[in-house]
Amino acid sequence: MIRRRNWARRALGLILLLGWGGACLSAAPLRLVGSDLLAPGLVSAVREFAEERGIEIKVDLQGSLRGRRELEAGRAGVALISASPGDAALSAEYSWEPLGYHVTFLWVSRELSLPQLSYDQISEIFSNESTGARKRWRDFGAQGEGSSRLAIPGKGDEASGLSLALLQHKLVRSMHHQFDSDEAAQDIPGGILIRAFPPLPDDDWEAVAIALKQTGRAYQPSAINVHRGDYPLSWPLRLVFRRNDVESLYPLLRFLLSDEIAQELREVGMVPLPEAVRRERIFDLERL
């Protein structure tokens, strides 16, 4: 009888020990890694969320490539990866869906009344070559005041580096304009501007619609057009995690799909997912 009691006590002690050890393992901080373009606003928001929920989350946004490696090595639970065009997707064990988008906005003066530009037209405007027949905005379809001005790039030194890189990637065959050294273009009013942010509604500028071909349909850089891929000058910021970990990651994943994080993405010049798409993604998480 005594032996049985001792065995039962030892078994209970072992169970408690294993349970305590498992609790310690589960208490290890969750690491969120990825793009360094998101700090510091998103970092602060995640930390506040973690404090409110009593969750320990370590945020380490030191770059997309490093973040991807940390996730694949099992040293991080969630990664926010700015995937460059042509980057290979992760294996099927990972969820690899957009959280938002880097977008290149092309600003033109409202007074031009310029309905759209095609890839070829953009390439011609940003080319250093002077052999093209079209020189002025009216040659590209502008009909308003100022349409007789030269169609040129302007204020290139203020362009977002990532937006410029994206435009150069899309139009690599004919993007020859040197923004850093072309000071003359900065002094001429009415030039086309490269920006990561949309113009304000009461601004003197507007974002021009973009078409792949001059005879094709042009699309404005709205959130839904960007998400559908209709507006072409964009690439995704992806929310990446292991599908098998979705239950333990769910509170953080849901927060990253919240309105608060969508606003943080806007603050750093990204276009978040449309609200309806984010709601759908949250619902899909519950079914993984």
N, C-alpha and C positions, 0 to 999 in steps of 0.2 A: 504493500500500500504506500509505504514511504517512498519506495523507488519510483512508483508511478507519479507521486506528487512532485518529486524532484525533476522527473522527466518533463512533466507538464510545465513546471516553472522555467526550466531551461528553454523549452520550446517557445513559451510566451516571451522570454527575454530575447530570444533570437528574432522573433517576429517584430518586437518593438525596436530592436537594433536595426533590422533591415528597413523598417518603416522610417526611422529617423534618418538613416543614411540616404534613403530615396528622397526624403524631404530636402536634405542638404543639397543633393544633386540638382533637384528641380529648382532650388533657390538661386542657382547660378544666374548671373545677369544675362538677359537677352541682348544680343548685339544687333544693332541696325547699322549697316555699312552702305557705302556707295558714293554717288556723285558729290564732289566738293562744291558744285555750283548751287547747292541747296542751302547751305549754311548762311547766316546763323538763325534766321527766323524759324525754320522748320525744326532745328535742333531744340530751341527753346520751347516750342509747342509740344514736342514729343516728351521732353523732360517734365513739363507741367502735367501732361497727361499721366505719365508714370507715377508722379507724386500723388496725384488724386486717386489713382487706382491702387496704390501700394505695390506697384510693379517695379522691379529694378531693370532699367533699360540703359545700356551703354550705347551712345550714339557716336559713331566713328566714320564720318564722311570725308574720306581722304582720296576719293577717286573711284570711278566706275570699274576700271580694270582691276584694281586692288580689291574692291568690294566683291567682284565676281569670284576672284580667287579665294577670298576668305569664306564666301558662302559654299563654294564647291568643296573646300577643305573641311567643312563642318565647324568652322570657328565663328560663324555668324548665322542668325536665324532668318533675317530679312535683308534684302539688298535693294537699293534704288539705283538702277543702272541706266545711264544715258547711253543707249545703244547706238553706235555709229552705223550708218548705212552699210550693209554687207556683213555686219557681225553675226556670227552663227548663234542660233538659239541654243539654250541649254536643253538637256535631255528631258524626256517626258515625265520624269519624277518631279520636275519643277513647274510651278506656275510662272508664266513669262508674259504677263499682260501689261499694257500701258497704264500708267497712272496719270500721265500728262504728256505734253509735247513741247519741244523746243521749236519755235516758229520764226521764220524770217518774214517780217513785214516790210513791204516797200511803200514808203510814204511819198505822196506827190501833193502838190498844192491843190487845194479845192477849186481854185479859180480856173484850173486847166480843164475841168470837166472831162477827165480821162476815164473812159469806161473800163478798160482792161489793158493788160499787156500779155503777150505770149513769151515763151522761153526765148525764141529767136529775137524778138524785139528787145528783151532785157539784155541779152548778150550783145546786141548791137550798141545799145546805150552805154554799157559798161566796158566796151572794147576801146582800147587806145587807138585803134586803126581809124583813119579818117577817109576811107575809101567808100563808105556806104553812101547810098543816095539820100537816105533820110537823115536830116540834121535837126529838125525842129519838132516840137511837141505835136504840132498839127499833122506831121507826117506819120505819127503813131496813133492818130485817132482823137487827139484832144480837140475840143471845139470851143472852149471858153476863153476868157481873157487870159493872156499870157501864153496862148498856144503858139505864138510866133517866136517864143524864146527857144534857145538852144536846148536840146534834150541831152542832159549830161548828169553824171553823178555829182552829189554835193555833200559837203561836210563829212567826208569819209573818216576823219579822225575820231568821230564820236560813235562810229558804228560798233555794235556789239561784236566781239570777236567770234563768238559761236555762230551768230547770224550770218556773218560774212563767210565763215567756213562752210556753212550749209549751202549758201548761195553758190559759192565756188564749186562745191561738190556737184551740185545739180547742173551747173553750167560750165563744167570744167573745160569743155572743148573751146570756149571762146572768152573766158574771163581773164582778161589781161590787165585790168585797171589796177594801178598801184595807189592804194588809198593813203598810205602813210606819207608818200612823197609829193602827192599832187595837191599843192597848196592853192593853185589857181582855181581849181574847181570849187574850193570851199568858199571863195569870195563871190561866186556868181549865184544870184538868187534863183530859186525855182528848180534847183536840181533834185533828182530823185535820191531819197535817203534809205539806208539800210538800218532797220531797227529790230530789237527783240520785243519791244512793247508796241501795242496798238496806239494810235493817236487818240487824244481825248476828244469827246464829242464836240466840245466848243473850240477845238483847235483849228488853225488855218490849214491843217494837213488832213489827208485821209489815206487809208490803206487801199491800194489799187487791187482789183481782182486779177487773178493769174490764170492763164490758160496754157496748157501744154503746147498747143498749136494755135496759130493765128486764126484759123477757121473753127477752132473748137470752142467749147463752152468754158467760160471763165468763172472762177469761184472766189468769193471773199473769204478771208481767214477767220471765219466764225468757228466756235468750238466744235459744232457738229460737222462742218465741212472738213476741218482738220482731222477729226477722229475717223471719219469715213474714208479719208485719203483723197478727197476731191481737191482740197487745197494742197498743192504739191510741195511747198517749201517748208517741210517739217520733218522731224524725226522724234522717236518716242523716248520718254523716260519710263522705264519699266519697273514694276513692282514684282520682285522675284522672291520665291520661297519654296521650300519642299512641300509638296501636296500632302504628304503624310503628317506634317506638323501643323496643319491648318487649325486643329482644335486648340492647341496651346497658344498659337499665334493670333487667334481670332480677334481678341480685343484690340491689339495693335493694328492689325490689318484693317479692321473696321474704322479705326481712327484715321488711318492714312487715307481712307476713302471718304473722309468727312468734308463738310463745307469749310471747316477751319483750315485744313491742309490745302484744299483747293485754293483758298485765298493766299496762303503762303506761296504756292506755286506762281500765282499771278504776280506776287511781289518781286519775284526773282526773274520775271520775264518769260514765264512758261504759260501755256494754255492747258488748264486742267481738263479732265474728262467732263463731258456734259453731265449735269446733275442726274438725269434719268439713267445714264449709263453707269454712274457710280452707284446708284441705288440697286441697279441690276447686279452689279458685281458683288455687292454686299450679300444679296440673296444667293448668288452662286456660291459664295464661300461656305454657306451653311449646308450646301449639298456636296461639297468635296469630300 
